[in-house]
C-alpha cells in the first residue's frame, strides 16, 4: 500500500485515514490490549483523520482515549489527551492491510 490509506470498522460507521501504510505494527500486551487484540500503527496525530460516531474509554493514568465504534464496537484508535504528538491506529481496520508485509514488534514489558 502506498500513499494515503483508509479503513473502517466492521459496520462502516467509523472511518480512518492515514498518511501512508505502516511499515511496522506493535502487538502490545498490556492489560487492555491483550483483550482488544489490536495491532497498533503509530502516526503523528496531524497525519490521521478519524470520523464517525465513537465511544471513548479511558483507564489507568487517563492519558489516552481509546475510540471504538458505537455500533459494532471495533477498536479503531487511541488518541492522546494533551500535547503528546503521536497516536495509535488499529492497523487491522485498514483496507488491504497485510500483516505479512510489515514488521511486527511485540511489546512484552507492558504490565499495566
Buried (B, 14 or more C-beta within 10 A) or exposed (E): BEEEBBBBBEEEBBBBBBEEBBEEBBBBEBEBBEEBEBBBBBBEBEBBEBEBEBEEBEEEEEEBBBBBBBBEEBBBBBBBEEEEEEBBBBBBBBEEBEEEEBEEEEEEEEEE
